[in-house]
């Protein structure tokens, strides 16, 4: 454990060093805003003609933020804001003047899709004035609203609360009017609130972003520049209880059989205090979650996918500390297997997922900056069905018992730009199944002047499984300069051989002792040609922990350029030395040696403000020292905006790997590799027609085809020194050739018929085929795909938002 002790000493030394670096003020051009308590509530219609707005002071004098700080805001583009509050909500009025409002970009989109070709206005509110946590409420010039949660190193658009915002236009510009109820906010219960805020105006056509409180480009983070809000006192907020009951009906057909299903449940948000909120989902149903982008997996690691379930995407920033929580584990594939098949038995059905009975999370932050999070979920018993092909009898085998998932996290924020956290995750399975526990210490600390930042984590895993109790350890440490045009970083990553967090987290590799160093140069003020560019170099040296041997070194040169006309391009060149891969052989302690290789990537991205735009990427890699391997890929993603309501995006990705070698099989302790040609073609369509900011038809289509062809019948067996020797592989041990084809189509109509309430009608079609016919072309593969049974699903889901304060009279009547 000497590496563990060394890592902890480094952590402590760097934390102490940063704590004594002198502070640098962020208060230049500092403003403050006086919030006014009101009694006459404005009508939220975007017209700003309520008498109350005429009585409030306007705040203006915005600054340039992007593409650079230089220059002043022309009078014709001035912006003014007004802020008010009562015991129910916060109210904002924004006046955004424009010399030609009819020429503004106004692309329609739906909730949270605010990074479109439209102007936008953002109210960024920090109810703790801590320079770190911030809730942003956004509206576009087409009336689309969005919200996000900004934390130390992330902006999460999965964060969703219910608020109102409407816009209007006249010959002088456009206007926005907000009502943000207190059940959408978290703040401490004190007499005088310590809030801060900033306001952002994005002028898409003019390619500028203005902010009310000055933000210096390239120094610190945006929330550190928020200005104080004064005057918010003696708030007596209502009960923070909101209900989201839902009902869902499904009808599906597959292989001639039709099934129907109806489910109902409810999500609950309850304010345990002014700062802490309980989120719970009762009898959850995630049947309308987006499809996973499945590919043919030839590697040694499991294929993982992003989270599509809303409950696990919203408000989870605390639980992501330390990267030990992978939400797809909850309700994922069963952890058990069927190991006791009798003669003439086969697995008739093995469930692809485990049903979730309920889940809840409690999170919030105290007035002293301590964040507290608690997560708990329970999944039900899950069985596989075994059938005897002689007697036709069936039996069930338990493959996942009743399971409890639990997370506790504490996160202390420091100096408006740093945090130190501890987290514990636990998975307890009923009976003689595997249990797991993981604990972590995480830090992300910068000096007050934001010159340097040190970050890292130390994670201890504990697993109680079939082989008894095992404990593992991982540490990561990075130190970097984060100010100025020239920046650099050094880092170290370590893991022992028994580190395993895969019960509630995800890690593919352990047993490493790696080092990294890098430097970059970038600009933050525009030049005559570029709004921004960055050039960086990175070197990585990889080693095993046990045995202490080198596994390879890589060097990378990366560049990114963004012109004043919003055309982006860049290139990358990297070189990998000879490397030893200890995972591809699938046997502990064995490794295969890969020759040195060099590769490059180039990308182009045109101006998305134009009706037609595109992204284009090309990759190429070649292996050296007589190795015949080559790989190349082309990705082209054109898009066309037919109108402000209709956008269509196409994407084609073609990749080819010639004479690639990889793992085939293990036969009688011999590890077989084979030389293969791999071709992947992926086509997708994303189309959206928006009737208005509340109703839209969306099309999502994806077809992925892959062939793996061992056409030359060149097979080898792995030697102890990582080299390979020619061998003959008998296809009766398993044909490695593959023809893999999958088709997914989602067509939906969404209607946000009231704040927080939505109806979705979804048609889903899926087809899948996999066989060994690796020599057929794409057309023939597609024809065979359509010979397979198709799955058709039509579902209707309705979610309704209920605020307890609007219906509490019903409870009063029932109790009287």
N, C-alpha and C positions, 0 to 999 in steps of 0.2 A: 504493500500500500504506500510505498514511498512516493509514487506519482500523486496519490491523493493528498498526502501531507504537503508536497511541493505546491500543488494547485491552490490549496487553501491559503498557504503563506503568500502566494502571489496575489490572490484576491484581496487579502487584508492589506498588503503593502500598497496596492494601487488605490484602494478606497481611501486610505489615509492620505496618500499623495494628492488625490483630487480634492479632498476636503480642505487642504491648506492653500490651494491655488487661489490668488486674490480674485474677488468678485469683479465682474464687469457689468455696468449698468445697461439695462434694456429700456430705460425710461426716456430716451430722447424723443421729442415730439409726443410725449405721453399726454393722453387726454383723459377725461372722465365724463360720465354721462349721468345726469340726474333723472331717475325714474320717478314718475308722478303717479300717486294713487288716484284712481278715478272712481266715480260712483255711477256715471252714465256709460254703459257698455256700448261700444260701437257695433254696428251691424257689419259682419264680415262679408263684404261684397266687392272689395277692391276699389271702390269709388273714392274713398277718403273724403267724403262730403259730410261726415258726422261732425256735429258742433264740437265734440270733445277734442278732435284733432286740431281744430283752429286755436284752441287754448293752450296747446303744449308747445314747448320750445323745440325748434328744429336744430339738429346737429349735422354739420356737413364738413367741408374741407377735406375731402378724400385724398389719398396719396396713390401714386403709381406703385404697383407691386410686380406685375409681370407685363412684358418680358424683362423689365428692369426698373430700378428706382428712379432713374433720372427723368426729369421733366415734370411738368405740372399738368393738372387736369383742366382742359378747356372749359370755359363757363357753359358751353352748350351741352357738356356731358356731366354736369355736376349732379351729385347725389345728396339727398337729405334724408334723415331718419328721425323718428319720434318713438318714444318708449313709455308705456304706461302699465299699470298693474292694479289688481284688486285681490280679493280673497279667493278668486276662482282661477285666475289665469294671468298670463303676461300678454300684452298687446304691442304690436309693432306696426308702424306705418313707414313705408319707404317710397320716396319720390325720386324717380330715375329719369332725368331729363335727357332728351335726345333730339338732335337737329332734324333727323329723318326717321321717325319711328316706323313709317311704312316700309322702310328698307331693312329693318332689323331681321335677323334670322329667327324663325319661330317654329322649329320642327316639333311636332307633337310626339309625345311619348307617354309611358305609364309610370306609376308610382316608383320612385327611386331611380328611374332611368333618366337622370338629369344631365349626364355628360353627352348631350346631343348637340346638334347644330342650332342652338338657341341661346339667347342671352339668359343670364340667371342672376339671382340675388340670394345671398346666404346670410342668415343671422346665426352667428356662432356664440353660444352662451355657455359660460363656465360658472356653475353654481357654487363652486368651491374656491374660485380664483387661485387655483394651484398651478397654473401654467401647463397643465398636462391633460386633464380630462375636459372634454368639450363636447357638447351636443350641437349639431348643426342642422338648421332647418332651412331648406332650399326651395326655391320656386323658379321655374323657367318662364321665359317670355311667352310660352304657349300655355301656361297655367298648370304644368306638371309640378307636383310637390315631391320632395324627398327628404329623408333625414339620415343622419349618420352619427356614429359615435367615434370621436377622435381620442386616442390614448397615446401612450408614449411613442410607439413606433407603428401605429396602424390607424387607418380610417375604415370603419366597418359599416357598409351600407346594408348589412343584414339587420341592423338595429332599426326597429320599427315601433313608433308610437303614434298615437292619434292626435293630430292637430289640424287646424284649419288655416288655409291661406288662399286668397282670391286675388286676381289681378284685373287691371283695366288699362285702357289706353285713351289718350287724346292727342291733340296736335303737338303737345309739348314733350311727350314721352310716355312712359308706362309706370304703373304704380302697383304696389303689393301691400296687402293688409293681412296681418297674422293674428290668430288667437291660439296661444299655446297653454293648454290647461295644466294645472299642477300635477295631475296624474301622469303627465308625460315627463316630469322632471323629478330630480332627487336633490334635496338640499337639507342642511342641518336645521334643527329646531332651535333657533336663536332669535333674539329680539331684532337685531340688525343684521341683515344678510350681507355676506361678503362675496358679491358676484363680480364677474367681469365679462366683457363681450367684445366682439369685433364684427364688422360687417364687410362682406365681399360683393363686389359687382363685377361680373364677367361680361365683357362686351365681345361677343364671339367674332363678329365681322371685323371689328377694329383690332382684334388680336391683343386685347389688353385686359388686365384685372386690376381693379382699384380697391383699396381697403380704407376703412375709416381710421383705424389706428395703424400707424406706420409700421411696416415690417421690412427689416433690412435683409435683402437677399443674401443667402449663403451664411447667415449667422443665426444659430439657434433654430427653434421650431416655431411654427406659426402661433400656437396657443400661448406662448410666452409673451407675445406682444399685445394680448388682449388688454383693454383698458377697463378701469374700475367702473362699476355701476353703483351709484350712491342712492340712498333714499328708500331702499326696499326694506321695510320694517313692519313688525307686528302682523305678519301674515298668519291668517287662521285658515289654512287650506282645508277643503272638504275631505271626506273619506276617500282614499285612493283605492277604489275597488272597481275593476272593470272585468266584464265577462265576455267571452267570445264563444258562444255556443255554435256548433256546426252540425250539419247533416250532410251525408253523402250517399248517393245511390249509384251503383255500378251494374252494368250488364256487359258480359264478355262472352266471346266465342273462341274456341280453340279446338282444332281437329274434329270439327263436327259436333262438339259439345258446347252447350250454352249454360252460363251460370249467372246468377243475379245476387246482389249483395246490397244491404243497407246498413249504414253505421251512423252513429251520432256520438258526440262527445263535447268537451268544452275545455277551453284554455282560460285560465284565471290569472289576473294580475292584482295583487293586493299590497298596498303600502303598509308594511309592518310598522314603519315610522316614517318621518319625513325623509330619511336617507336610505332606508332599506326596503326592498321590494321582493315579494314572493311571486314567482312565476310557476304555474303548474299546468300540466296537460293531463286530463282525465280521459281514459279510454281513447288514446290517440289513434288516428288513422292517417297514414302518410301516403295513401294511394295515388295522390296526384303529384307527388314529387317528380322532378324531371328525371329522364332516363340517364343512366350511367354510360359514359363513352367507353364501352368495352373494346379492347383490342386483343390480338393474339399475343399471349405472354410466353416468350421463350426464355426469360431470365430466371434466375434462382430465387427471386423474391415475389411475394404476393402482389397482385395488382390492386391498387387502392384508388378510391374515387373521392371527389369533393362532397361536402355535405349539401344536400338539397332540401332537407327538412327544416321548416321555418323555426321550430322550437329550438333546434340546436344551432341555428345561425344567429339568432337575435340575443343580444345582451350576454355574450359569453366571453368578453374580453378578459375578465379576471381568470376564468378557467383555462385560458390558453397560455397562461404564464408557464414558462419552462418547457413548453411544447411536449408535455407528457400526456395530454388528453387528445385522443382522436375519436370524435363523437360517433363515427360510423361503427365503432365497436359495440355501441349500445344498440341492440336490435339488429346486429349484423349476423354473419353466418354462425351456426352453432360451433362451439369449441370442441365438442366430442366427435367421436368417429364410431363406425361399426366395425368391430374387430373379431366378432365371434360368429361369422357366417357358417352355417352348417352345409353339408353336402346338398347340392341342388337348390340352394337358396340364393336369392339375388336381392339387391336393394331396389325396391320398386319406387320409392320416393324418399329423397333426402332434402329436407327443407333448406331453402336458400337464405332464410332469415328467421330471426326469433321475434315473436310478437312482444311488444312493449306494453306492460300493464299500466304504468303511470310514470311520470317523471316530474321533478320539481327542482327549482333553483332559487336560492336566496342570495341577493347581492346588494351591495351598497358601500358607502364610504362615510366615515365619520368626519366631523369638522376639523380634526387634526390630520386628515389625509390618510387614514388607515382604511384600506379596502378589505372587505370581508366577503367571501363567497362560499356557499354551500350548495352542492349538487347531489341529488339522489335519484336513482331510477331503478325500477324493478322489471325484469322480464320473466315471462312465464316458462313453464316446462315445455320442452319441444322434443318431438319424437320422430324417428325415421321409420318408414314402413318396410318390412322385409317380407317377401313372398317366397313360398316353396313352389317351384315350378312343377313338381310331381303331384303334390296334394292340393295345390292352389290355396293353401292356408296362408294367412298373414299373421304377423306379430309385430309389435312395436318395440323399438329400442330407444331408450332415453339418450339423446345426444346433447342436450343442454338442460340442466336442472333449473329450478327457480334461482335466479341470480340477482344480486344486489350490487349496483354500481354507486360509488360514493367519492366525492371530491371535497376537500376543504382547502381554502387558499386564504392567505393573509398577504396584503401588499401595502407596504408603507412608502409613501411618496415623500421626496426630499427636494428642497431647493427649487421647486417649480420645474425641474427638468430631469429628475432621477427617481428611481424606485428600487426597493429591496423587497423580495418576496420569498415566502415559503409555501409549498404546496404538498398535499398528500392525496394520492388516489388509492382506492381500494376496490377490489372485486372479490366478492364472497359468493361461492357457489354451494348450493345445498348438497350434502352427501360427499361421496369420495370423488370429487372433481377438483380441478386445479383452482387454487386461490392465489391472489397476487396483491402486493402492496408496493407503492412507489412513493418516495419522498424526495423533494427537491428544494434547493436554495438557489435563487435567481437574483442577479443584480444588473442594473443598467444605470450607471452613475456618470455624470458629467460635472466638470467644474462650473461655477456660477457664470463664468464668462463664455461658456460653450466653446472652449478651445480644444478640449480633449474629452474623450468618452471611453470608459471601460465597461465591458459587459461580459457576462458569462453565466454559467449554471453548473451546479454540482448535483447529480442525481444518483440516488441509491435505489436499486430495484430489489425486491424480495419476492420469490416465487415458491409456492409450496405445491409441488406436482408429483407425478409418478416416480420421479427420481429423488424425492425428498426436498429439502429446503435448500435453495441456492440464493446467493446475494451477488448483485453486480453493481458496478460503479461507472459513471461517466462524468467527465468534466469538460467544459469549454471555456476558453478565455480569449477575449479580443481587446486590444488597445488601439485606439485610432485618434488621429488628429481630425477634427470635424469643422475647422474654421479656415477660411482663406482659399485661394485658388489651388494651392498645392496641398494635397492631403496624403496621408499614409496610414497603414495599419499593419499590425502583427498579431498572430493568433496561434493558439495551441488547442488541439482536440484530443481527448484521451478516452478510451473505454477498455475495460478488462474483458475477459472471455465469457463472462456469465451475465453481462448486462442484458436485461430483457424486460421491456415495458409493454409488450404486445397484447396484454389483456385489456387495457384501457387506453393505451397509447399505440404508437407505431414506430418501430425502428427496424431497419433492414440489416444493418451491420453492427458488429461489435468487434472487440479485439483490434484496436488501432491506436496509434500514437503519432499524430499528424501535426505538421507545422505549416503556416501560411504567412506570407508577407506580400504587401502590395503598395502601390503608390498611384496617384492620379492627379491630373491637372484639368480644371474646368473653369468656365467663366460664368459670372452671374449678372453681368451687364452686357447688353447687346452690342455687337460690332456692326459694321456696315453690311455684312453678309449673314451673320448668325445671331439668332436670339440666344442660343446656348450651344456649347459643345463640351465634350468630355473625352479624355484619353487616359486609359489606365493600363497598368501592368500588374500581373499577379503571378507569384510562384508558390507552388504547393509541393511539399515533400511528405510522402505517405510511408508509414512504417506499421508493422505489427507490434503489439505489446508483448505477446508470447507466441513464438520466439521473437526476439528483438532483431528483426530483419527488415530491410528496405523493400517496399512493394512498388515503388515508382515515384517519379517526379514529373510535374507538368509546369509549363510556362504559357502564359496567356497575355495577349495584347488585344485590348478592346477599345473601340471608339464609337462615339455617338455624336451626330451633328443635327442641329435643328435650325433651318434657315428662317429669315425674317418673313418669308412667304409660306411658312408652315409646311415645308417639305423636309421630311426627316430621312436620314440615311446613316448607315454605320457599317462597320466591318469588324471581324474578329479573326485572329490567327492564333492557334495554340499548338503546342508540341508536347507529346508525351514520350518519355523515355521508355525503355523496356520495362515492363511491369509484370508482377505476379498477382494473379487473381485467385484468392483463397475461397471464393464463393461459387464460381461457375462449376467446379467439379462436384458440388453437392455432397462432399465427404469431408468431415472435419480433419484439418491438418494437411489436406492435399491442395495443391495449387497448380494452375496452368499459366505458362508464360506467354505474354503477348509481345510482339515486336514493337519497336518505336513507330510512332505514327504522327502525321501532321495533318491539320485540318483548318478549314476557313469557313466563315459564314458572312454573308452580305445581306443586308435588308434595305428596302426602300419603302417609304410610306408617304403618300401624296396628301394634299390639302383636303381634309375632310369637310371643309366648308363648301366645296364645290359639289354639284349634284353627283358627278361621277368621281370616285376616289378608289384607291387600292392600297393593299399591302402586298409586298413581294419579298420572298426570302429564298436564298439559295445556299446549300451546304455541300461541302465536298471534303472527303478525308481519304488519305492514302497511307498505306503501311510501307515501311522501309525494309531494307536488308533482304530483298528478294521475296518478301511476303506479297502474294498476289491480291490480298484483300483491297477492295475499294468500296466506298459508299458515297452516295450523293442523293440529294433531295431537292425538290422544288415545291414551294408553296405560293399559291396565288389566290388572293382574296379581294375580288372586285366588289364594289357596292354602288348602288344607284338609288338616289333619293328622287323618286318620281314626283313627289309633292311633299308638302310639310306633313302629310298624313301617312304616306306610303314609302317604306324603305325596304329594299331587298339586298341581301348580302349572300354571295356565293363564295364557296371556298373549295379549292382542290389542292390536295397534298399528295405528292408522289415521291416515294423514297425507294431506293434500290441499294441492296448490299450484295456485291458480287464476291463469290468465293469466300464468304464469311465462314468462320468455323465456330462451332459451339457444341454444347453438351447434347448428347443423344440419349444415352441410357447407361445403366449399370448392370452388367451381366457377370455373375460369378466373381464379384469383386473387381472386375475389369471396368474401368471408366471409359466409355466410348465417346469420342467426339467425331463430328462429321463436317465436311465442306459443303456449303449450301448457298444457293442463290435465294435471296429474300426480296420479294416485291410487295409493297404496301400502297394501296390507293384508297384515299378517303375523300369523299365528296359530301358536302353539306350545304343546306339552304336555310337561311333564317330570314323570314319575312314578317313584317308587321304593318297592319293597317289600323291606324288610330282614328276613331270617329271623333274623339275629343280626349281630354286628359283622364277620362273615367271609363271609357269603353274601347276595346281593341280586339282584333283578331290576330292571332300569332300562329305562324307556321314554323316548326322546327323539324328538320329532316337530316338524317345522317346515314350514310352507307360506308362501311369499312370492309375492305377486301384485302386479304393477305395470302400469299402463297410462299411456302418454304419447300424448295426443290433440291434434293440431294442428287442432282442429275448426273454427276460424274462418278457416283458411288465411291467417293474417296472418304474412308473412315480411318480413324486412328485410335489407339489406346493411350492413356495418360501414363507417363513414367513418373517415378518418384521425384525426379529433379525438375518437373514442370514441362519437360519436352514431351513430344508425342511420337509414337511409332506406328507405321502403317499396319492396318489390321483389316480383317474381313468381318463385316457385321451381318448377322442373319436377320432378315426382316421379320422372321417369325417371332423374334423377341420384341417386336413393336415397330411398326412402320413410322418413321419420323417425318415423312412427307405430309404437308398440310395444305388444304384449301379451306380458308376460313372466311366466312361472309356473314355480315350482320346488317340489318336494316331497321332503323327506328324512325317513326313519324309521329309527331304530336301536332294536332290542330286544335286550337282552343279559342274560346270567346270569353273574355273577362269583362266584368262590369262592376265597378266600384260604385254601388248605388247609394251609399251613405258613408260618412266618415268612419273608417275602420271596418266597414261591412263590404263584403264582396261575394259575387256569384261567379263560378267558373264552370263552363261546359267544355269538356275535353274529350276528343276522340284520339285514341292511341292505336297504332298499328306496329307490330314487331314480327320480324322473321329472322331465323337463324339457321345456318348450316355449317357443318364442319366435316370434312372427309379427307382422304389421302390423295385426291386427284390434283396433284400439284402442277401438272403440265398444262392444264386448260387455261384459256384466256379469261379476261374479265367478263366478256359477254356470255360465255358458256357458264361461268361460275354464277352469274346473275340469274341465268335461266334455271340452273339447278336450285338456286336459292328459292325461287318462286314455286318450285315443286314441293317445298316443305310446307307443313301446316302453318297458317298465319294466325296470330293472336290479334283479335280486335276487341277493344274496350271502349265503351262510352260511359262517361261518368259526369255527374252533376254534383257540385259541392257548393253549399251556401253557408257563409260565416256571417254572423251578425254581432255588431258591437253594442254592448250595453254598459252604460255608465251608471253605477249604483245611485249617484246623486240625482239622476234624471228619473229614476223609478222607485226611489226609496219610499215614496208615498204609498206604493202598493204594499210594502212590508208593514208600514204603519197601520194601514187599513186591516191587514190580516191579523195584526196583534191586538187590535182594539175590540 
